[in-house]
């Protein structure tokens, strides 16, 4: 998954403004106690971060 696709999915699910706020502020155990931004900066693949967000936020299969 390209990073642009990842951010589009985040915006589609959370909305343009909240997606960035969520990515900066929400620490997730699925990401080893990191935020989305931290995980991406630490080299996590965008698809793995998206999967973690989907699991943590119970995003329906149809939107994954």
N, CA, C and O atoms as a Maestro MAE file, in Angstrom:
{
 s_m_m2io_version
 :::
 2.0.0
}

f_m_ct {
 s_m_title
 :::
 protein
 m_atom[256] {
  # First column is atom index #
  i_m_mmod_type
  r_m_x_coord
  r_m_y_coord
  r_m_z_coord
  i_m_residue_number
  s_m_chain_name
  s_m_pdb_residue_name
  s_m_pdb_atom_name
  i_m_atomic_number
  :::
  1 25 0.850 -1.171 0.000 1 A "UNK " " N  " 7
  2 3 0.000 0.000 0.000 1 A "UNK " " CA " 6
  3 2 0.899 1.238 0.000 1 A "UNK " " C  " 6
  4 15 1.832 1.353 0.795 1 A "UNK " " O  " 8
  5 25 0.595 2.145 -0.900 2 A "UNK " " N  " 7
  6 3 1.335 3.417 -0.924 2 A "UNK " " CA " 6
  7 2 0.853 4.307 0.224 2 A "UNK " " C  " 6
  8 15 -0.278 4.191 0.698 2 A "UNK " " O  " 8
  9 25 1.731 5.181 0.645 3 A "UNK " " N  " 7
  10 3 1.407 6.094 1.738 3 A "UNK " " CA " 6
  11 2 0.224 6.990 1.387 3 A "UNK " " C  " 6
  12 15 -0.600 7.297 2.248 3 A "UNK " " O  " 8
  13 25 0.137 7.407 0.129 4 A "UNK " " N  " 7
  14 3 -1.003 8.241 -0.277 4 A "UNK " " CA " 6
  15 2 -2.318 7.478 -0.135 4 A "UNK " " C  " 6
  16 15 -3.333 8.056 0.251 4 A "UNK " " O  " 8
  17 25 -2.304 6.185 -0.446 5 A "UNK " " N  " 7
  18 3 -3.505 5.361 -0.268 5 A "UNK " " CA " 6
  19 2 -3.863 5.239 1.209 5 A "UNK " " C  " 6
  20 15 -5.033 5.301 1.589 5 A "UNK " " O  " 8
  21 25 -2.835 5.065 2.032 6 A "UNK " " N  " 7
  22 3 -3.062 4.970 3.466 6 A "UNK " " CA " 6
  23 2 -3.752 6.222 3.991 6 A "UNK " " C  " 6
  24 15 -4.760 6.133 4.693 6 A "UNK " " O  " 8
  25 25 -3.206 7.396 3.650 7 A "UNK " " N  " 7
  26 3 -3.784 8.649 4.163 7 A "UNK " " CA " 6
  27 2 -5.176 8.894 3.606 7 A "UNK " " C  " 6
  28 15 -6.009 9.497 4.282 7 A "UNK " " O  " 8
  29 25 -5.445 8.442 2.391 8 A "UNK " " N  " 7
  30 3 -6.789 8.586 1.840 8 A "UNK " " CA " 6
  31 2 -7.777 7.727 2.622 8 A "UNK " " C  " 6
  32 15 -8.891 8.164 2.914 8 A "UNK " " O  " 8
  33 25 -7.368 6.506 2.959 9 A "UNK " " N  " 7
  34 3 -8.239 5.634 3.750 9 A "UNK " " CA " 6
  35 2 -8.488 6.219 5.142 9 A "UNK " " C  " 6
  36 15 -9.600 6.154 5.666 9 A "UNK " " O  " 8
  37 25 -7.440 6.786 5.726 10 A "UNK " " N  " 7
  38 3 -7.606 7.428 7.035 10 A "UNK " " CA " 6
  39 2 -8.611 8.575 6.933 10 A "UNK " " C  " 6
  40 15 -9.501 8.699 7.774 10 A "UNK " " O  " 8
  41 25 -8.471 9.408 5.911 11 A "UNK " " N  " 7
  42 3 -9.383 10.549 5.723 11 A "UNK " " CA " 6
  43 2 -10.801 10.073 5.442 11 A "UNK " " C  " 6
  44 15 -11.768 10.652 5.938 11 A "UNK " " O  " 8
  45 25 -10.923 9.015 4.646 12 A "UNK " " N  " 7
  46 3 -12.252 8.488 4.330 12 A "UNK " " CA " 6
  47 2 -12.960 7.982 5.591 12 A "UNK " " C  " 6
  48 15 -14.170 8.148 5.745 12 A "UNK " " O  " 8
  49 25 -12.200 7.372 6.475 13 A "UNK " " N  " 7
  50 3 -12.832 6.815 7.675 13 A "UNK " " CA " 6
  51 2 -13.024 7.855 8.783 13 A "UNK " " C  " 6
  52 15 -14.093 7.930 9.388 13 A "UNK " " O  " 8
  53 25 -11.986 8.654 9.045 14 A "UNK " " N  " 7
  54 3 -12.030 9.569 10.183 14 A "UNK " " CA " 6
  55 2 -12.412 10.999 9.820 14 A "UNK " " C  " 6
  56 15 -12.772 11.786 10.696 14 A "UNK " " O  " 8
  57 25 -12.335 11.341 8.535 15 A "UNK " " N  " 7
  58 3 -12.511 12.723 8.113 15 A "UNK " " CA " 6
  59 2 -11.143 13.379 7.990 15 A "UNK " " C  " 6
  60 15 -10.194 12.980 8.665 15 A "UNK " " O  " 8
  61 25 -11.045 14.384 7.129 16 A "UNK " " N  " 7
  62 3 -9.761 15.036 6.837 16 A "UNK " " CA " 6
  63 2 -9.057 15.541 8.097 16 A "UNK " " C  " 6
  64 15 -7.871 15.275 8.290 16 A "UNK " " O  " 8
  65 25 -9.765 16.253 8.938 17 A "UNK " " N  " 7
  66 3 -9.144 16.887 10.099 17 A "UNK " " CA " 6
  67 2 -8.828 15.882 11.193 17 A "UNK " " C  " 6
  68 15 -7.726 15.891 11.742 17 A "UNK " " O  " 8
  69 25 -9.769 15.027 11.512 18 A "UNK " " N  " 7
  70 3 -9.567 14.106 12.620 18 A "UNK " " CA " 6
  71 2 -8.543 13.026 12.296 18 A "UNK " " C  " 6
  72 15 -7.886 12.522 13.207 18 A "UNK " " O  " 8
  73 25 -8.389 12.661 11.044 19 A "UNK " " N  " 7
  74 3 -7.424 11.620 10.663 19 A "UNK " " CA " 6
  75 2 -6.019 11.997 11.133 19 A "UNK " " C  " 6
  76 15 -5.316 11.167 11.710 19 A "UNK " " O  " 8
  77 25 -5.613 13.219 10.893 20 A "UNK " " N  " 7
  78 3 -4.280 13.653 11.303 20 A "UNK " " CA " 6
  79 2 -4.180 13.730 12.824 20 A "UNK " " C  " 6
  80 15 -3.165 13.331 13.395 20 A "UNK " " O  " 8
  81 25 -5.203 14.231 13.475 21 A "UNK " " N  " 7
  82 3 -5.206 14.313 14.938 21 A "UNK " " CA " 6
  83 2 -5.105 12.917 15.546 21 A "UNK " " C  " 6
  84 15 -4.312 12.685 16.459 21 A "UNK " " O  " 8
  85 25 -5.901 12.004 15.043 22 A "UNK " " N  " 7
  86 3 -5.858 10.617 15.508 22 A "UNK " " CA " 6
  87 2 -4.453 10.041 15.311 22 A "UNK " " C  " 6
  88 15 -3.903 9.408 16.212 22 A "UNK " " O  " 8
  89 25 -3.888 10.265 14.142 23 A "UNK " " N  " 7
  90 3 -2.576 9.706 13.809 23 A "UNK " " CA " 6
  91 2 -1.461 10.267 14.690 23 A "UNK " " C  " 6
  92 15 -0.462 9.589 14.929 23 A "UNK " " O  " 8
  93 25 -1.623 11.480 15.166 24 A "UNK " " N  " 7
  94 3 -0.599 12.109 16.012 24 A "UNK " " CA " 6
  95 2 -0.779 11.798 17.500 24 A "UNK " " C  " 6
  96 15 0.202 11.733 18.242 24 A "UNK " " O  " 8
  97 25 -2.021 11.606 17.936 25 A "UNK " " N  " 7
  98 3 -2.306 11.556 19.365 25 A "UNK " " CA " 6
  99 2 -2.693 10.191 19.931 25 A "UNK " " C  " 6
  100 15 -2.502 9.947 21.122 25 A "UNK " " O  " 8
  101 25 -3.225 9.312 19.111 26 A "UNK " " N  " 7
  102 3 -3.756 8.041 19.617 26 A "UNK " " CA " 6
  103 2 -2.652 6.979 19.648 26 A "UNK " " C  " 6
  104 15 -2.187 6.520 18.605 26 A "UNK " " O  " 8
  105 25 -2.244 6.600 20.856 27 A "UNK " " N  " 7
  106 3 -1.229 5.555 21.033 27 A "UNK " " CA " 6
  107 2 -1.946 4.203 20.996 27 A "UNK " " C  " 6
  108 15 -2.936 3.990 21.697 27 A "UNK " " O  " 8
  109 25 -1.432 3.307 20.174 28 A "UNK " " N  " 7
  110 3 -2.106 2.018 19.985 28 A "UNK " " CA " 6
  111 2 -1.205 0.858 20.380 28 A "UNK " " C  " 6
  112 15 -0.039 0.801 19.989 28 A "UNK " " O  " 8
  113 25 -1.752 -0.060 21.154 29 A "UNK " " N  " 7
  114 3 -0.989 -1.246 21.541 29 A "UNK " " CA " 6
  115 2 -0.652 -2.094 20.317 29 A "UNK " " C  " 6
  116 15 0.381 -2.762 20.283 29 A "UNK " " O  " 8
  117 25 -1.540 -2.063 19.300 30 A "UNK " " N  " 7
  118 3 -1.302 -2.816 18.066 30 A "UNK " " CA " 6
  119 2 -0.054 -2.325 17.328 30 A "UNK " " C  " 6
  120 15 0.486 -3.033 16.479 30 A "UNK " " O  " 8
  121 25 0.392 -1.137 17.645 31 A "UNK " " N  " 7
  122 3 1.597 -0.565 17.032 31 A "UNK " " CA " 6
  123 2 2.750 -0.520 18.035 31 A "UNK " " C  " 6
  124 15 3.683 0.269 17.885 31 A "UNK " " O  " 8
  125 25 2.677 -1.360 19.042 32 A "UNK " " N  " 7
  126 3 3.744 -1.421 20.023 32 A "UNK " " CA " 6
  127 2 3.848 -0.177 20.883 32 A "UNK " " C  " 6
  128 15 4.943 0.232 21.270 32 A "UNK " " O  " 8
  129 25 2.690 0.432 21.186 33 A "UNK " " N  " 7
  130 3 2.679 1.633 22.016 33 A "UNK " " CA " 6
  131 2 3.089 2.880 21.254 33 A "UNK " " C  " 6
  132 15 3.588 3.839 21.844 33 A "UNK " " O  " 8
  133 25 2.881 2.869 19.954 34 A "UNK " " N  " 7
  134 3 3.211 4.023 19.106 34 A "UNK " " CA " 6
  135 2 1.938 4.649 18.558 34 A "UNK " " C  " 6
  136 15 0.869 4.040 18.556 34 A "UNK " " O  " 8
  137 25 2.086 5.877 18.099 35 A "UNK " " N  " 7
  138 3 1.030 6.501 17.312 35 A "UNK " " CA " 6
  139 2 1.241 6.078 15.854 35 A "UNK " " C  " 6
  140 15 2.264 5.485 15.513 35 A "UNK " " O  " 8
  141 25 0.276 6.386 15.013 36 A "UNK " " N  " 7
  142 3 0.407 6.103 13.581 36 A "UNK " " CA " 6
  143 2 1.639 6.798 13.021 36 A "UNK " " C  " 6
  144 15 2.435 6.179 12.315 36 A "UNK " " O  " 8
  145 25 1.800 8.076 13.332 37 A "UNK " " N  " 7
  146 3 2.955 8.820 12.808 37 A "UNK " " CA " 6
  147 2 4.267 8.200 13.287 37 A "UNK " " C  " 6
  148 15 5.213 8.075 12.509 37 A "UNK " " O  " 8
  149 25 4.329 7.814 14.548 38 A "UNK " " N  " 7
  150 3 5.553 7.206 15.076 38 A "UNK " " CA " 6
  151 2 5.854 5.882 14.384 38 A "UNK " " C  " 6
  152 15 7.001 5.603 14.037 38 A "UNK " " O  " 8
  153 25 4.823 5.070 14.187 39 A "UNK " " N  " 7
  154 3 5.020 3.773 13.529 39 A "UNK " " CA " 6
  155 2 5.538 3.967 12.100 39 A "UNK " " C  " 6
  156 15 6.467 3.278 11.678 39 A "UNK " " O  " 8
  157 25 4.944 4.893 11.367 40 A "UNK " " N  " 7
  158 3 5.396 5.144 10.003 40 A "UNK " " CA " 6
  159 2 6.826 5.679 9.986 40 A "UNK " " C  " 6
  160 15 7.630 5.284 9.142 40 A "UNK " " O  " 8
  161 25 7.140 6.571 10.912 41 A "UNK " " N  " 7
  162 3 8.498 7.118 11.011 41 A "UNK " " CA " 6
  163 2 9.503 6.029 11.380 41 A "UNK " " C  " 6
  164 15 10.650 6.052 10.933 41 A "UNK " " O  " 8
  165 25 9.062 5.077 12.200 42 A "UNK " " N  " 7
  166 3 9.935 3.983 12.627 42 A "UNK " " CA " 6
  167 2 10.087 2.892 11.563 42 A "UNK " " C  " 6
  168 15 10.763 1.889 11.790 42 A "UNK " " O  " 8
  169 25 9.459 3.092 10.407 43 A "UNK " " N  " 7
  170 3 9.651 2.158 9.307 43 A "UNK " " CA " 6
  171 2 8.583 1.108 9.112 43 A "UNK " " C  " 6
  172 15 8.745 0.213 8.283 43 A "UNK " " O  " 8
  173 25 7.499 1.195 9.851 44 A "UNK " " N  " 7
  174 3 6.405 0.244 9.630 44 A "UNK " " CA " 6
  175 2 5.841 0.456 8.231 44 A "UNK " " C  " 6
  176 15 5.786 1.584 7.740 44 A "UNK " " O  " 8
  177 25 5.426 -0.622 7.601 45 A "UNK " " N  " 7
  178 3 4.759 -0.549 6.307 45 A "UNK " " CA " 6
  179 2 3.363 0.049 6.484 45 A "UNK " " C  " 6
  180 15 2.675 -0.236 7.464 45 A "UNK " " O  " 8
  181 25 2.958 0.874 5.531 46 A "UNK " " N  " 7
  182 3 1.642 1.525 5.610 46 A "UNK " " CA " 6
  183 2 0.519 0.500 5.724 46 A "UNK " " C  " 6
  184 15 -0.442 0.717 6.463 46 A "UNK " " O  " 8
  185 25 0.628 -0.619 4.997 47 A "UNK " " N  " 7
  186 3 -0.439 -1.629 5.047 47 A "UNK " " CA " 6
  187 2 -0.553 -2.244 6.439 47 A "UNK " " C  " 6
  188 15 -1.655 -2.568 6.882 47 A "UNK " " O  " 8
  189 25 0.580 -2.410 7.136 48 A "UNK " " N  " 7
  190 3 0.545 -2.962 8.488 48 A "UNK " " CA " 6
  191 2 -0.033 -1.963 9.482 48 A "UNK " " C  " 6
  192 15 -0.749 -2.341 10.409 48 A "UNK " " O  " 8
  193 25 0.279 -0.700 9.286 49 A "UNK " " N  " 7
  194 3 -0.297 0.338 10.143 49 A "UNK " " CA " 6
  195 2 -1.799 0.409 9.916 49 A "UNK " " C  " 6
  196 15 -2.568 0.512 10.872 49 A "UNK " " O  " 8
  197 25 -2.225 0.355 8.651 50 A "UNK " " N  " 7
  198 3 -3.657 0.387 8.350 50 A "UNK " " CA " 6
  199 2 -4.369 -0.806 8.992 50 A "UNK " " C  " 6
  200 15 -5.453 -0.651 9.554 50 A "UNK " " O  " 8
  201 25 -3.772 -1.980 8.911 51 A "UNK " " N  " 7
  202 3 -4.369 -3.169 9.539 51 A "UNK " " CA " 6
  203 2 -4.502 -2.978 11.048 51 A "UNK " " C  " 6
  204 15 -5.503 -3.378 11.643 51 A "UNK " " O  " 8
  205 25 -3.497 -2.369 11.662 52 A "UNK " " N  " 7
  206 3 -3.549 -2.111 13.103 52 A "UNK " " CA " 6
  207 2 -4.659 -1.117 13.437 52 A "UNK " " C  " 6
  208 15 -5.384 -1.300 14.415 52 A "UNK " " O  " 8
  209 25 -4.793 -0.071 12.632 53 A "UNK " " N  " 7
  210 3 -5.860 0.906 12.841 53 A "UNK " " CA " 6
  211 2 -7.220 0.219 12.697 53 A "UNK " " C  " 6
  212 15 -8.122 0.446 13.504 53 A "UNK " " O  " 8
  213 25 -7.363 -0.608 11.685 54 A "UNK " " N  " 7
  214 3 -8.627 -1.320 11.464 54 A "UNK " " CA " 6
  215 2 -8.973 -2.209 12.654 54 A "UNK " " C  " 6
  216 15 -10.124 -2.248 13.090 54 A "UNK " " O  " 8
  217 25 -7.985 -2.916 13.175 55 A "UNK " " N  " 7
  218 3 -8.231 -3.796 14.315 55 A "UNK " " CA " 6
  219 2 -8.583 -2.986 15.566 55 A "UNK " " C  " 6
  220 15 -9.527 -3.323 16.280 55 A "UNK " " O  " 8
  221 25 -7.837 -1.936 15.825 56 A "UNK " " N  " 7
  222 3 -8.048 -1.134 17.038 56 A "UNK " " CA " 6
  223 2 -9.385 -0.410 17.012 56 A "UNK " " C  " 6
  224 15 -10.054 -0.294 18.039 56 A "UNK " " O  " 8
  225 25 -9.770 0.073 15.850 57 A "UNK " " N  " 7
  226 3 -10.977 0.880 15.751 57 A "UNK " " CA " 6
  227 2 -12.174 0.096 15.223 57 A "UNK " " C  " 6
  228 15 -13.235 0.666 14.967 57 A "UNK " " O  " 8
  229 25 -11.997 -1.205 15.063 58 A "UNK " " N  " 7
  230 3 -13.065 -2.099 14.591 58 A "UNK " " CA " 6
  231 2 -13.718 -1.590 13.314 58 A "UNK " " C  " 6
  232 15 -14.941 -1.516 13.200 58 A "UNK " " O  " 8
  233 25 -12.866 -1.242 12.360 59 A "UNK " " N  " 7
  234 3 -13.344 -0.790 11.053 59 A "UNK " " CA " 6
  235 2 -13.915 -2.004 10.323 59 A "UNK " " C  " 6
  236 15 -13.258 -3.042 10.245 59 A "UNK " " O  " 8
  237 25 -15.129 -1.885 9.788 60 A "UNK " " N  " 7
  238 3 -15.770 -3.017 9.114 60 A "UNK " " CA " 6
  239 2 -14.936 -3.514 7.918 60 A "UNK " " C  " 6
  240 15 -14.244 -2.742 7.255 60 A "UNK " " O  " 8
  241 25 -15.025 -4.800 7.675 61 A "UNK " " N  " 7
  242 3 -14.307 -5.415 6.551 61 A "UNK " " CA " 6
  243 2 -14.551 -4.695 5.242 61 A "UNK " " C  " 6
  244 15 -13.639 -4.570 4.424 61 A "UNK " " O  " 8
  245 25 -15.747 -4.228 5.034 62 A "UNK " " N  " 7
  246 3 -16.095 -3.558 3.768 62 A "UNK " " CA " 6
  247 2 -15.326 -2.251 3.553 62 A "UNK " " C  " 6
  248 15 -15.238 -1.762 2.426 62 A "UNK " " O  " 8
  249 25 -14.773 -1.687 4.624 63 A "UNK " " N  " 7
  250 3 -14.038 -0.417 4.508 63 A "UNK " " CA " 6
  251 2 -12.538 -0.610 4.591 63 A "UNK " " C  " 6
  252 15 -11.779 0.357 4.526 63 A "UNK " " O  " 8
  253 25 -12.108 -1.848 4.734 64 A "UNK " " N  " 7
  254 3 -10.688 -2.141 4.856 64 A "UNK " " CA " 6
  255 2 -10.109 -2.247 3.485 64 A "UNK " " C  " 6
  256 15 -8.912 -2.491 3.337 64 A "UNK " " O  " 8
  :::
 }
 m_bond[255] {
  # First column is bond index #
  i_m_from
  i_m_to
  i_m_order
  :::
  1 1 2 1
  2 2 3 1
  3 3 4 2
  4 3 5 1
  5 5 6 1
  6 6 7 1
  7 7 8 2
  8 7 9 1
  9 9 10 1
  10 10 11 1
  11 11 12 2
  12 11 13 1
  13 13 14 1
  14 14 15 1
  15 15 16 2
  16 15 17 1
  17 17 18 1
  18 18 19 1
  19 19 20 2
  20 19 21 1
  21 21 22 1
  22 22 23 1
  23 23 24 2
  24 23 25 1
  25 25 26 1
  26 26 27 1
  27 27 28 2
  28 27 29 1
  29 29 30 1
  30 30 31 1
  31 31 32 2
  32 31 33 1
  33 33 34 1
  34 34 35 1
  35 35 36 2
  36 35 37 1
  37 37 38 1
  38 38 39 1
  39 39 40 2
  40 39 41 1
  41 41 42 1
  42 42 43 1
  43 43 44 2
  44 43 45 1
  45 45 46 1
  46 46 47 1
  47 47 48 2
  48 47 49 1
  49 49 50 1
  50 50 51 1
  51 51 52 2
  52 51 53 1
  53 53 54 1
  54 54 55 1
  55 55 56 2
  56 55 57 1
  57 57 58 1
  58 58 59 1
  59 59 60 2
  60 59 61 1
  61 61 62 1
  62 62 63 1
  63 63 64 2
  64 63 65 1
  65 65 66 1
  66 66 67 1
  67 67 68 2
  68 67 69 1
  69 69 70 1
  70 70 71 1
  71 71 72 2
  72 71 73 1
  73 73 74 1
  74 74 75 1
  75 75 76 2
  76 75 77 1
  77 77 78 1
  78 78 79 1
  79 79 80 2
  80 79 81 1
  81 81 82 1
  82 82 83 1
  83 83 84 2
  84 83 85 1
  85 85 86 1
  86 86 87 1
  87 87 88 2
  88 87 89 1
  89 89 90 1
  90 90 91 1
  91 91 92 2
  92 91 93 1
  93 93 94 1
  94 94 95 1
  95 95 96 2
  96 95 97 1
  97 97 98 1
  98 98 99 1
  99 99 100 2
  100 99 101 1
  101 101 102 1
  102 102 103 1
  103 103 104 2
  104 103 105 1
  105 105 106 1
  106 106 107 1
  107 107 108 2
  108 107 109 1
  109 109 110 1
  110 110 111 1
  111 111 112 2
  112 111 113 1
  113 113 114 1
  114 114 115 1
  115 115 116 2
  116 115 117 1
  117 117 118 1
  118 118 119 1
  119 119 120 2
  120 119 121 1
  121 121 122 1
  122 122 123 1
  123 123 124 2
  124 123 125 1
  125 125 126 1
  126 126 127 1
  127 127 128 2
  128 127 129 1
  129 129 130 1
  130 130 131 1
  131 131 132 2
  132 131 133 1
  133 133 134 1
  134 134 135 1
  135 135 136 2
  136 135 137 1
  137 137 138 1
  138 138 139 1
  139 139 140 2
  140 139 141 1
  141 141 142 1
  142 142 143 1
  143 143 144 2
  144 143 145 1
  145 145 146 1
  146 146 147 1
  147 147 148 2
  148 147 149 1
  149 149 150 1
  150 150 151 1
  151 151 152 2
  152 151 153 1
  153 153 154 1
  154 154 155 1
  155 155 156 2
  156 155 157 1
  157 157 158 1
  158 158 159 1
  159 159 160 2
  160 159 161 1
  161 161 162 1
  162 162 163 1
  163 163 164 2
  164 163 165 1
  165 165 166 1
  166 166 167 1
  167 167 168 2
  168 167 169 1
  169 169 170 1
  170 170 171 1
  171 171 172 2
  172 171 173 1
  173 173 174 1
  174 174 175 1
  175 175 176 2
  176 175 177 1
  177 177 178 1
  178 178 179 1
  179 179 180 2
  180 179 181 1
  181 181 182 1
  182 182 183 1
  183 183 184 2
  184 183 185 1
  185 185 186 1
  186 186 187 1
  187 187 188 2
  188 187 189 1
  189 189 190 1
  190 190 191 1
  191 191 192 2
  192 191 193 1
  193 193 194 1
  194 194 195 1
  195 195 196 2
  196 195 197 1
  197 197 198 1
  198 198 199 1
  199 199 200 2
  200 199 201 1
  201 201 202 1
  202 202 203 1
  203 203 204 2
  204 203 205 1
  205 205 206 1
  206 206 207 1
  207 207 208 2
  208 207 209 1
  209 209 210 1
  210 210 211 1
  211 211 212 2
  212 211 213 1
  213 213 214 1
  214 214 215 1
  215 215 216 2
  216 215 217 1
  217 217 218 1
  218 218 219 1
  219 219 220 2
  220 219 221 1
  221 221 222 1
  222 222 223 1
  223 223 224 2
  224 223 225 1
  225 225 226 1
  226 226 227 1
  227 227 228 2
  228 227 229 1
  229 229 230 1
  230 230 231 1
  231 231 232 2
  232 231 233 1
  233 233 234 1
  234 234 235 1
  235 235 236 2
  236 235 237 1
  237 237 238 1
  238 238 239 1
  239 239 240 2
  240 239 241 1
  241 241 242 1
  242 242 243 1
  243 243 244 2
  244 243 245 1
  245 245 246 1
  246 246 247 1
  247 247 248 2
  248 247 249 1
  249 249 250 1
  250 250 251 1
  251 251 252 2
  252 251 253 1
  253 253 254 1
  254 254 255 1
  255 255 256 2
  :::
 }
}
